[in-house]
Amino acid sequence: MMLDGTQDLQVARSWAAQMLKDKNPAKYYISEENFVAAYKNHSTFSFVVTGEPFYGHLYGEGAYLDPRCSDIAATPLNSLNNPEFSIRGGGFQFWEATTAPHASHIELLTDAVEINSIIDEHASDSSVRPGDPEVIFWGGLRNEEGQLTAAAVIVKWQSGFHVMASVVTRSEERGKGYATKLSQGILSHAHSLGIDLVGLGVRPTNFAAQRAYEKAGFTMIGEFTNYSRG
């Protein structure tokens, strides 16, 4: 089966758009700073970027695995039968929303101590913290007592695309609609800043978060299993 490869960033981006169409999480990961190579044939697409030390995405059954990769994310349609790799973690889903004005409003947060406190207590594995250079803004909601109840951040990745991350709701306040209102408010404020699209990652087993994101306007555009070499 004929395989095409490229080290040209713009060609790789065009291949991703062509092959994945409206379900294209690859665009969030391919940037000028980290891009290494991309590959395609008539039905598959894959790419490798620097990180861990080399990180790849495989889309479609039999997608090419760059031998330099130490960690990869593969779609369910890709059955990775490589004895050098084993499943790591529970994988992830990637979701995306088009931003728009909304009646739900957030408070813009600037107190790093307050943000870190809610993260430490209720989402300690969050990937982004105050002070991260990719941060665009932190947003939050408070309960009737004025306590910060939910928070999230919008970051700008090297690719130029924006992602909502470190989404947290106090454990005792979950199930009350805060996650949906927070997501709607975050998307609305992002829209006011001229941001058109926002992506996010979520665990496949976090059904409550998925329902909240869907109500806020997000759609799943990719589901992946994580693999590591060795």
N, C-alpha and C positions, 0 to 999 in steps of 0.2 A: 504494500500500500504506500503510495507516494506521500512523503512528508515534507512540508515546507518549513523552514526555520528562518528567523530574523533576529538581528541584534539592533534593529532600528525601532526606537520607541514609538514613533508615529505609526509605523506599519503594524506594530503589535497592538496598539490601541484600536486601529481600524479593523484588525482581525477579530478582536474581542467584540466590537460592536456588530460586526457582520455575523459572527458565529452565534453569539449569545443574545443578540437583539435586545428586547426590553427586560431580560433577566440577566443582567451583566454586572455581577459584583466585582469582576476583574478590574473594572475601571478604577475602583477605589484603591487597589493595591499596586498598580503599575505607575511608577513615577520616574522622573528623570534621574533622581538621586539613587534609586535602588534597582532599576530594571537591568536584567542580564540578558535574557533571551525569551523568545516565544516560538511556538510550534503549532502547526495545524495541518489537518487533511480535510477531506470532504465532510467529516462528521465529528471531529474532535478538536479541542483547543487546549493548550497548556502554556504555562509561562513559569519562569523562575526569576526571583528577585533576591537581593542580598538580605541576609538575616538568618541567624541560627545555624550555621553561617549562610546557607542558601535555602530558600523557602519556595515551594512551588504550589501551583494550583493545577488540578487535572479536571477537565470537563469532558465527559463522554466516555463510553466504553472503549478502552484501549488507547486512551490519550497518552502521548509520549511523556515519559518520566526522564527529565534531565538527570544524568548520573551524578551531578554535583549536589543534588538536593539532599539535605539531612532531615528536613521536615517537610511534609506536604499536607495539603487539604484536597480531598477528592470527593466529587459529587457521588451520590448513590449509584448513578449509572456506571461509575468506574469501579469495577471489581479488581482491586489491587492484589495481584497474586505474585508478590515479590517477597521471598523469604528474608530479605535484608530489612524489611520494614514491619513494624507492628503497630496496632492501634494504640493511640495515646489520648486519654481523656474521652469526653463524651461527644466530641464534635461540636458543631455550631451551625446555626441558621443565620443567613444574612438577609435583612429586611431593608426596605427603602420607601421613602415617602416624598411626594411633591409638597413643598411648603405652600401655605396659604394663610390669610388672616383668619383669626378665630376669636370667639368671645372669651375663651379661657385665657387668662393672663397669668404670668409668672412674676415673681420678684427676682430681679437680678441680684445675685449674691456676690459679695466681695470679701466676706470674712472667712479667711482660710481656716481659722481655728474651728468655726462653726461647721464648715463643710467637712473638714477632716473628722470631726466628732461624730457626725451622723454616719459617715462612711465606715469609720472604725467599728462602730457599734452594730451596724446593720448590713454592711456590704464590704467587708474588709478585703475581699479579693478584687476590688474595682481596679481597672487598668489605668485610670487617669486621676491625678490628684492636683490640688491647687499648686500653681507654679510651673506646671507642664508648659513648655513653649508652644505647643499646638493649640492651647485653649483659646477659644473665641469668646465664650461667655458661659457662666454658670447660672442656672435658673432654679427656683424652688417654690414650694408652696408651704404655707403655715396652717396649723389647725386653729381652732377658736381661741386657744390659750396663747397663741403667738409662737408656739414651738415650731421650729423647722421640721416638717413632716416628710417632705419628698424633695429630691434634688437630682439634677442631671447636668451634664456639660456638653457643649458643642465644641468639637475639635476639628481642625483642618489638617488632613493628612498630607503627606508629601505629594500625593497625586493631584492635589488641589481640590479634592472632594471632601465634603463635611460629614462627620459621623457623630451621632449622639452616644455618649458613653457614661460610665459610672452612674447609672440610673439606680436610685435607692429610695425606698419608702420604709419608714419605721415599721418594725415587725408588728407592733400592736395596732397599726393604722391600716394594714393591708386589707384589701377587699372592700374598701370604701370609695373607690374611684379616683384616688389620688394619682395613680400612675397614668391613667388615661388623660386626666386634666393637665398633668404636668407635661406629657408628651405633646398634647395639643398646644399648650402655651409655648413650649420650646420651639415647635414648628412655626408658630405664628411670629415669634420674635425673630427667628432665623429669616423668615420671609421679609420682615421689615429691614433686614440688613442686606437684602439682595441675594440671599442664598436660596437656590431653587430646589435642590435635592438634598436629602439627609439620609444616610444609611445608619444601620446599627446591627450589632451582633447579639444573638440571644441563644441560650442553651435550648436544645430540642425538647428537654423535659420541663422547661419552665412555661407551663401552659397558661398560668395566670398572666404572666408578662406578655405572652403572645396575644392573648385576648385583648389586653389593654392597648397594645400597639396597633392591632387591627382596628379597634374602635377609633383610634387617633388618626388613622389614615395610612398606616404602613402596610406593605405587602411583602411577603417573603419572595426573594428573587434567587435564593440559593441555599442548599443544604449540604453540609460537608462532614466527612469523617476525617479526623486528624491522624496522621501516621508519623512515626519517627524511625530513623534508621537505627538498628541495633536492638 
